[in-house]
Amino acid sequence: MTDVAYVLIQCDLGSEESIIQQIMEIPEAKEVRGTYGIYDVFCKVESDTDGTLDNVITNRIRKIPKIRSTITLHYIPSQGGK
């Protein structure tokens, strides 16, 4: 089963394109886009193995220079949806 998380990223002004390019190099990052509003970048991360999602978000995305903060959204399987 594929595990999916959505990461909302705030970054230093003017660093959006560089951050997007760095995230695009991460194989588990399936979608990366600049956004309007409070968050500067949206990223969809997918993984088929336990622990990989956590490792990618914690050790690869969050450690990119000029990222100020992140919010990670992870679905609740028992609450259904589509």
Backbone as XML, in Angstrom:
<?xml version="1.0"?>
<chain id="A" units="angstrom">
  <residue number="1" name="MET">
    <atom name="N" x="0.833" y="-1.183" z="0.000"/>
    <atom name="CA" x="0.000" y="0.000" z="0.000"/>
    <atom name="C" x="0.879" y="1.248" z="0.000"/>
  </residue>
  <residue number="2" name="THR">
    <atom name="N" x="0.533" y="2.196" z="-0.826"/>
    <atom name="CA" x="1.285" y="3.441" z="-0.905"/>
    <atom name="C" x="0.861" y="4.373" z="0.215"/>
  </residue>
  <residue number="3" name="ASP">
    <atom name="N" x="1.852" y="4.930" z="0.902"/>
    <atom name="CA" x="1.617" y="5.907" z="1.953"/>
    <atom name="C" x="1.817" y="7.285" z="1.343"/>
  </residue>
  <residue number="4" name="VAL">
    <atom name="N" x="0.921" y="8.227" z="1.655"/>
    <atom name="CA" x="0.966" y="9.554" z="1.058"/>
    <atom name="C" x="0.920" y="10.623" z="2.146"/>
  </residue>
  <residue number="5" name="ALA">
    <atom name="N" x="1.712" y="11.670" z="1.968"/>
    <atom name="CA" x="1.649" y="12.841" z="2.838"/>
    <atom name="C" x="1.738" y="14.083" z="1.971"/>
  </residue>
  <residue number="6" name="TYR">
    <atom name="N" x="1.149" y="15.150" z="2.456"/>
    <atom name="CA" x="1.200" y="16.442" z="1.785"/>
    <atom name="C" x="1.973" y="17.393" z="2.688"/>
  </residue>
  <residue number="7" name="VAL">
    <atom name="N" x="2.959" y="18.072" z="2.134"/>
    <atom name="CA" x="3.798" y="18.961" z="2.925"/>
    <atom name="C" x="3.596" y="20.392" z="2.421"/>
  </residue>
  <residue number="8" name="LEU">
    <atom name="N" x="3.236" y="21.284" z="3.336"/>
    <atom name="CA" x="3.093" y="22.709" z="3.043"/>
    <atom name="C" x="4.337" y="23.397" z="3.593"/>
  </residue>
  <residue number="9" name="ILE">
    <atom name="N" x="4.979" y="24.209" z="2.777"/>
    <atom name="CA" x="6.295" y="24.753" z="3.117"/>
    <atom name="C" x="6.283" y="26.273" z="3.079"/>
  </residue>
  <residue number="10" name="GLN">
    <atom name="N" x="6.833" y="26.891" z="4.123"/>
    <atom name="CA" x="7.119" y="28.319" z="4.132"/>
    <atom name="C" x="8.621" y="28.466" z="3.975"/>
  </residue>
  <residue number="11" name="CYS">
    <atom name="N" x="9.040" y="29.401" z="3.121"/>
    <atom name="CA" x="10.471" y="29.563" z="2.883"/>
    <atom name="C" x="10.843" y="31.038" z="2.823"/>
  </residue>
  <residue number="12" name="ASP">
    <atom name="N" x="12.143" y="31.296" z="2.794"/>
    <atom name="CA" x="12.622" y="32.662" z="2.676"/>
    <atom name="C" x="12.181" y="33.251" z="1.339"/>
  </residue>
  <residue number="13" name="LEU">
    <atom name="N" x="11.853" y="34.513" z="1.342"/>
    <atom name="CA" x="11.418" y="35.211" z="0.142"/>
    <atom name="C" x="12.465" y="35.089" z="-0.960"/>
  </residue>
  <residue number="14" name="GLY">
    <atom name="N" x="12.024" y="34.682" z="-2.129"/>
    <atom name="CA" x="12.913" y="34.552" z="-3.270"/>
    <atom name="C" x="13.583" y="33.200" z="-3.422"/>
  </residue>
  <residue number="15" name="SER">
    <atom name="N" x="13.375" y="32.304" z="-2.469"/>
    <atom name="CA" x="14.026" y="30.987" z="-2.526"/>
    <atom name="C" x="13.101" y="29.890" z="-3.059"/>
  </residue>
  <residue number="16" name="GLU">
    <atom name="N" x="11.891" y="30.250" z="-3.440"/>
    <atom name="CA" x="10.891" y="29.261" z="-3.840"/>
    <atom name="C" x="11.353" y="28.375" z="-4.996"/>
  </residue>
  <residue number="17" name="GLU">
    <atom name="N" x="11.840" y="28.975" z="-6.049"/>
    <atom name="CA" x="12.217" y="28.192" z="-7.233"/>
    <atom name="C" x="13.369" y="27.234" z="-6.935"/>
  </residue>
  <residue number="18" name="SER">
    <atom name="N" x="14.334" y="27.674" z="-6.154"/>
    <atom name="CA" x="15.456" y="26.807" z="-5.782"/>
    <atom name="C" x="14.977" y="25.628" z="-4.937"/>
  </residue>
  <residue number="19" name="ILE">
    <atom name="N" x="14.097" y="25.895" z="-4.011"/>
    <atom name="CA" x="13.557" y="24.840" z="-3.147"/>
    <atom name="C" x="12.733" y="23.855" z="-3.970"/>
  </residue>
  <residue number="20" name="ILE">
    <atom name="N" x="11.919" y="24.362" z="-4.880"/>
    <atom name="CA" x="11.131" y="23.481" z="-5.741"/>
    <atom name="C" x="12.056" y="22.573" z="-6.545"/>
  </residue>
  <residue number="21" name="GLN">
    <atom name="N" x="13.112" y="23.125" z="-7.111"/>
    <atom name="CA" x="14.062" y="22.327" z="-7.895"/>
    <atom name="C" x="14.721" y="21.238" z="-7.040"/>
  </residue>
  <residue number="22" name="GLN">
    <atom name="N" x="15.095" y="21.574" z="-5.812"/>
    <atom name="CA" x="15.724" y="20.585" z="-4.930"/>
    <atom name="C" x="14.760" y="19.472" z="-4.550"/>
  </residue>
  <residue number="23" name="ILE">
    <atom name="N" x="13.512" y="19.822" z="-4.277"/>
    <atom name="CA" x="12.518" y="18.805" z="-3.925"/>
    <atom name="C" x="12.219" y="17.913" z="-5.125"/>
  </residue>
  <residue number="24" name="MET">
    <atom name="N" x="12.208" y="18.480" z="-6.328"/>
    <atom name="CA" x="11.931" y="17.685" z="-7.529"/>
    <atom name="C" x="12.976" y="16.589" z="-7.742"/>
  </residue>
  <residue number="25" name="GLU">
    <atom name="N" x="14.150" y="16.725" z="-7.157"/>
    <atom name="CA" x="15.195" y="15.712" z="-7.271"/>
    <atom name="C" x="14.963" y="14.518" z="-6.345"/>
  </residue>
  <residue number="26" name="ILE">
    <atom name="N" x="14.018" y="14.623" z="-5.436"/>
    <atom name="CA" x="13.702" y="13.551" z="-4.498"/>
    <atom name="C" x="12.684" y="12.626" z="-5.170"/>
  </residue>
  <residue number="27" name="PRO">
    <atom name="N" x="13.033" y="11.350" z="-5.401"/>
    <atom name="CA" x="12.131" y="10.451" z="-6.139"/>
    <atom name="C" x="10.743" y="10.303" z="-5.510"/>
  </residue>
  <residue number="28" name="GLU">
    <atom name="N" x="10.648" y="10.362" z="-4.198"/>
    <atom name="CA" x="9.360" y="10.182" z="-3.515"/>
    <atom name="C" x="8.453" y="11.406" z="-3.632"/>
  </residue>
  <residue number="29" name="ALA">
    <atom name="N" x="9.003" y="12.544" z="-4.041"/>
    <atom name="CA" x="8.204" y="13.760" z="-4.235"/>
    <atom name="C" x="7.505" y="13.658" z="-5.586"/>
  </residue>
  <residue number="30" name="LYS">
    <atom name="N" x="6.232" y="13.378" z="-5.565"/>
    <atom name="CA" x="5.469" y="13.120" z="-6.790"/>
    <atom name="C" x="4.865" y="14.381" z="-7.397"/>
  </residue>
  <residue number="31" name="GLU">
    <atom name="N" x="4.718" y="15.426" z="-6.597"/>
    <atom name="CA" x="4.189" y="16.692" z="-7.092"/>
    <atom name="C" x="4.773" y="17.810" z="-6.243"/>
  </residue>
  <residue number="32" name="VAL">
    <atom name="N" x="5.247" y="18.862" z="-6.883"/>
    <atom name="CA" x="5.804" y="20.019" z="-6.179"/>
    <atom name="C" x="5.362" y="21.262" z="-6.941"/>
  </residue>
  <residue number="33" name="ARG">
    <atom name="N" x="4.754" y="22.202" z="-6.233"/>
    <atom name="CA" x="4.254" y="23.402" z="-6.898"/>
    <atom name="C" x="4.383" y="24.620" z="-5.987"/>
  </residue>
  <residue number="34" name="GLY">
    <atom name="N" x="4.674" y="25.755" z="-6.581"/>
    <atom name="CA" x="4.607" y="27.013" z="-5.851"/>
    <atom name="C" x="3.151" y="27.372" z="-5.627"/>
  </residue>
  <residue number="35" name="THR">
    <atom name="N" x="2.861" y="28.038" z="-4.515"/>
    <atom name="CA" x="1.486" y="28.374" z="-4.175"/>
    <atom name="C" x="1.373" y="29.821" z="-3.704"/>
  </residue>
  <residue number="36" name="TYR">
    <atom name="N" x="0.170" y="30.367" z="-3.786"/>
    <atom name="CA" x="-0.139" y="31.675" z="-3.217"/>
    <atom name="C" x="-0.575" y="31.481" z="-1.777"/>
  </residue>
  <residue number="37" name="GLY">
    <atom name="N" x="-0.442" y="32.513" z="-0.977"/>
    <atom name="CA" x="-0.969" y="32.462" z="0.381"/>
    <atom name="C" x="0.104" y="32.287" z="1.436"/>
  </residue>
  <residue number="38" name="ILE">
    <atom name="N" x="-0.292" y="31.744" z="2.569"/>
    <atom name="CA" x="0.603" y="31.594" z="3.715"/>
    <atom name="C" x="1.761" y="30.654" z="3.403"/>
  </residue>
  <residue number="39" name="TYR">
    <atom name="N" x="1.489" y="29.614" z="2.643"/>
    <atom name="CA" x="2.537" y="28.645" z="2.298"/>
    <atom name="C" x="3.041" y="28.931" z="0.893"/>
  </residue>
  <residue number="40" name="ASP">
    <atom name="N" x="4.331" y="28.734" z="0.700"/>
    <atom name="CA" x="4.982" y="29.074" z="-0.558"/>
    <atom name="C" x="5.089" y="27.900" z="-1.523"/>
  </residue>
  <residue number="41" name="VAL">
    <atom name="N" x="5.146" y="26.686" z="-0.962"/>
    <atom name="CA" x="5.339" y="25.489" z="-1.777"/>
    <atom name="C" x="4.452" y="24.374" z="-1.234"/>
  </residue>
  <residue number="42" name="PHE">
    <atom name="N" x="3.861" y="23.615" z="-2.140"/>
    <atom name="CA" x="3.057" y="22.428" z="-1.833"/>
    <atom name="C" x="3.807" y="21.226" z="-2.390"/>
  </residue>
  <residue number="43" name="CYS">
    <atom name="N" x="3.869" y="20.146" z="-1.626"/>
    <atom name="CA" x="4.573" y="18.946" z="-2.078"/>
    <atom name="C" x="3.777" y="17.704" z="-1.685"/>
  </residue>
  <residue number="44" name="LYS">
    <atom name="N" x="3.601" y="16.792" z="-2.642"/>
    <atom name="CA" x="2.970" y="15.499" z="-2.384"/>
    <atom name="C" x="4.081" y="14.455" z="-2.353"/>
  </residue>
  <residue number="45" name="VAL">
    <atom name="N" x="4.158" y="13.705" z="-1.260"/>
    <atom name="CA" x="5.204" y="12.691" z="-1.080"/>
    <atom name="C" x="4.543" y="11.324" z="-0.978"/>
  </residue>
  <residue number="46" name="GLU">
    <atom name="N" x="5.070" y="10.344" z="-1.731"/>
    <atom name="CA" x="4.543" y="8.981" z="-1.701"/>
    <atom name="C" x="5.673" y="7.996" z="-1.444"/>
  </residue>
  <residue number="47" name="SER">
    <atom name="N" x="5.340" y="6.915" z="-0.724"/>
    <atom name="CA" x="6.321" y="5.867" z="-0.458"/>
    <atom name="C" x="5.629" y="4.520" z="-0.297"/>
  </residue>
  <residue number="48" name="ASP">
    <atom name="N" x="6.303" y="3.476" z="-0.714"/>
    <atom name="CA" x="5.771" y="2.119" z="-0.562"/>
    <atom name="C" x="6.356" y="1.381" z="0.629"/>
  </residue>
  <residue number="49" name="THR">
    <atom name="N" x="7.342" y="1.956" z="1.305"/>
    <atom name="CA" x="8.000" y="1.265" z="2.412"/>
    <atom name="C" x="7.836" y="2.025" z="3.721"/>
  </residue>
  <residue number="50" name="ASP">
    <atom name="N" x="7.718" y="1.277" z="4.816"/>
    <atom name="CA" x="7.595" y="1.879" z="6.141"/>
    <atom name="C" x="8.836" y="2.703" z="6.465"/>
  </residue>
  <residue number="51" name="GLY">
    <atom name="N" x="8.623" y="3.842" z="7.056"/>
    <atom name="CA" x="9.728" y="4.678" z="7.487"/>
    <atom name="C" x="10.290" y="5.593" z="6.409"/>
  </residue>
  <residue number="52" name="THR">
    <atom name="N" x="10.075" y="5.267" z="5.150"/>
    <atom name="CA" x="10.633" y="6.092" z="4.081"/>
    <atom name="C" x="9.986" y="7.471" z="4.064"/>
  </residue>
  <residue number="53" name="LEU">
    <atom name="N" x="8.682" y="7.529" z="4.226"/>
    <atom name="CA" x="7.975" y="8.802" z="4.226"/>
    <atom name="C" x="8.534" y="9.716" z="5.311"/>
  </residue>
  <residue number="54" name="ASP">
    <atom name="N" x="8.676" y="9.187" z="6.509"/>
    <atom name="CA" x="9.227" y="9.954" z="7.628"/>
    <atom name="C" x="10.643" y="10.430" z="7.311"/>
  </residue>
  <residue number="55" name="ASN">
    <atom name="N" x="11.467" y="9.549" z="6.771"/>
    <atom name="CA" x="12.845" y="9.893" z="6.454"/>
    <atom name="C" x="12.913" y="10.991" z="5.392"/>
  </residue>
  <residue number="56" name="VAL">
    <atom name="N" x="12.110" y="10.883" z="4.352"/>
    <atom name="CA" x="12.127" y="11.881" z="3.279"/>
    <atom name="C" x="11.723" y="13.248" z="3.812"/>
  </residue>
  <residue number="57" name="ILE">
    <atom name="N" x="10.650" y="13.292" z="4.582"/>
    <atom name="CA" x="10.167" y="14.581" z="5.093"/>
    <atom name="C" x="11.137" y="15.161" z="6.120"/>
  </residue>
  <residue number="58" name="THR">
    <atom name="N" x="11.567" y="14.335" z="7.069"/>
    <atom name="CA" x="12.405" y="14.820" z="8.157"/>
    <atom name="C" x="13.840" y="15.107" z="7.735"/>
  </residue>
  <residue number="59" name="ASN">
    <atom name="N" x="14.430" y="14.220" z="6.976"/>
    <atom name="CA" x="15.859" y="14.328" z="6.689"/>
    <atom name="C" x="16.209" y="14.893" z="5.320"/>
  </residue>
  <residue number="60" name="ARG">
    <atom name="N" x="15.240" y="14.956" z="4.423"/>
    <atom name="CA" x="15.554" y="15.489" z="3.090"/>
    <atom name="C" x="14.855" y="16.817" z="2.837"/>
  </residue>
  <residue number="61" name="ILE">
    <atom name="N" x="13.543" y="16.861" z="3.029"/>
    <atom name="CA" x="12.819" y="18.098" z="2.734"/>
    <atom name="C" x="13.067" y="19.163" z="3.805"/>
  </residue>
  <residue number="62" name="ARG">
    <atom name="N" x="12.836" y="18.821" z="5.064"/>
    <atom name="CA" x="12.939" y="19.824" z="6.136"/>
    <atom name="C" x="14.341" y="20.381" z="6.317"/>
  </residue>
  <residue number="63" name="LYS">
    <atom name="N" x="15.347" y="19.693" z="5.833"/>
    <atom name="CA" x="16.733" y="20.163" z="5.993"/>
    <atom name="C" x="17.234" y="20.987" z="4.812"/>
  </residue>
  <residue number="64" name="ILE">
    <atom name="N" x="16.368" y="21.251" z="3.838"/>
    <atom name="CA" x="16.765" y="22.097" z="2.715"/>
    <atom name="C" x="16.946" y="23.528" z="3.238"/>
  </residue>
  <residue number="65" name="PRO">
    <atom name="N" x="18.097" y="24.133" z="2.937"/>
    <atom name="CA" x="18.330" y="25.508" z="3.396"/>
    <atom name="C" x="17.257" y="26.465" z="2.892"/>
  </residue>
  <residue number="66" name="LYS">
    <atom name="N" x="16.924" y="27.428" z="3.711"/>
    <atom name="CA" x="15.960" y="28.500" z="3.441"/>
    <atom name="C" x="14.506" y="28.071" z="3.598"/>
  </residue>
  <residue number="67" name="ILE">
    <atom name="N" x="14.267" y="26.819" z="4.032"/>
    <atom name="CA" x="12.915" y="26.438" z="4.445"/>
    <atom name="C" x="12.763" y="26.888" z="5.885"/>
  </residue>
  <residue number="68" name="ARG">
    <atom name="N" x="11.732" y="27.684" z="6.153"/>
    <atom name="CA" x="11.508" y="28.202" z="7.495"/>
    <atom name="C" x="10.624" y="27.296" z="8.338"/>
  </residue>
  <residue number="69" name="SER">
    <atom name="N" x="9.585" y="26.730" z="7.715"/>
    <atom name="CA" x="8.694" y="25.841" z="8.468"/>
    <atom name="C" x="7.923" y="24.958" z="7.504"/>
  </residue>
  <residue number="70" name="THR">
    <atom name="N" x="7.431" y="23.850" z="8.045"/>
    <atom name="CA" x="6.609" y="22.944" z="7.260"/>
    <atom name="C" x="5.405" y="22.502" z="8.080"/>
  </residue>
  <residue number="71" name="ILE">
    <atom name="N" x="4.362" y="22.158" z="7.391"/>
    <atom name="CA" x="3.191" y="21.496" z="7.977"/>
    <atom name="C" x="2.983" y="20.249" z="7.139"/>
  </residue>
  <residue number="72" name="THR">
    <atom name="N" x="2.893" y="19.100" z="7.794"/>
    <atom name="CA" x="2.680" y="17.848" z="7.077"/>
    <atom name="C" x="1.271" y="17.353" z="7.350"/>
  </residue>
  <residue number="73" name="LEU">
    <atom name="N" x="0.550" y="17.060" z="6.265"/>
    <atom name="CA" x="-0.803" y="16.521" z="6.364"/>
    <atom name="C" x="-0.748" y="15.057" z="5.970"/>
  </residue>
  <residue number="74" name="HIS">
    <atom name="N" x="-1.243" y="14.193" z="6.850"/>
    <atom name="CA" x="-1.262" y="12.757" z="6.597"/>
    <atom name="C" x="-2.671" y="12.268" z="6.871"/>
  </residue>
  <residue number="75" name="TYR">
    <atom name="N" x="-3.238" y="11.548" z="5.939"/>
    <atom name="CA" x="-4.629" y="11.124" z="6.066"/>
    <atom name="C" x="-4.830" y="10.104" z="7.199"/>
  </residue>
  <residue number="76" name="ILE">
    <atom name="N" x="-6.077" y="9.954" z="7.638"/>
    <atom name="CA" x="-6.440" y="8.976" z="8.651"/>
    <atom name="C" x="-7.191" y="7.840" z="7.949"/>
  </residue>
  <residue number="77" name="PRO">
    <atom name="N" x="-6.554" y="6.676" z="7.804"/>
    <atom name="CA" x="-7.170" y="5.582" z="7.036"/>
    <atom name="C" x="-8.567" y="5.188" z="7.511"/>
  </residue>
  <residue number="78" name="SER">
    <atom name="N" x="-8.807" y="5.217" z="8.804"/>
    <atom name="CA" x="-10.094" y="4.764" z="9.341"/>
    <atom name="C" x="-11.237" y="5.739" z="9.051"/>
  </residue>
  <residue number="79" name="GLN">
    <atom name="N" x="-10.924" y="6.920" z="8.537"/>
    <atom name="CA" x="-11.980" y="7.900" z="8.273"/>
    <atom name="C" x="-12.388" y="7.937" z="6.810"/>
  </residue>
  <residue number="80" name="GLY">
    <atom name="N" x="-11.891" y="6.983" z="6.047"/>
    <atom name="CA" x="-12.360" y="6.828" z="4.669"/>
    <atom name="C" x="-12.004" y="7.985" z="3.766"/>
  </residue>
  <residue number="81" name="GLY">
    <atom name="N" x="-12.857" y="8.213" z="2.818"/>
    <atom name="CA" x="-12.613" y="9.266" z="1.843"/>
    <atom name="C" x="-12.130" y="8.674" z="0.525"/>
  </residue>
  <residue number="82" name="LYS">
    <atom name="N" x="-11.707" y="9.555" z="-0.350"/>
    <atom name="CA" x="-11.310" y="9.104" z="-1.666"/>
    <atom name="C" x="-10.309" y="10.047" z="-2.261"/>
  </residue>
</chain>
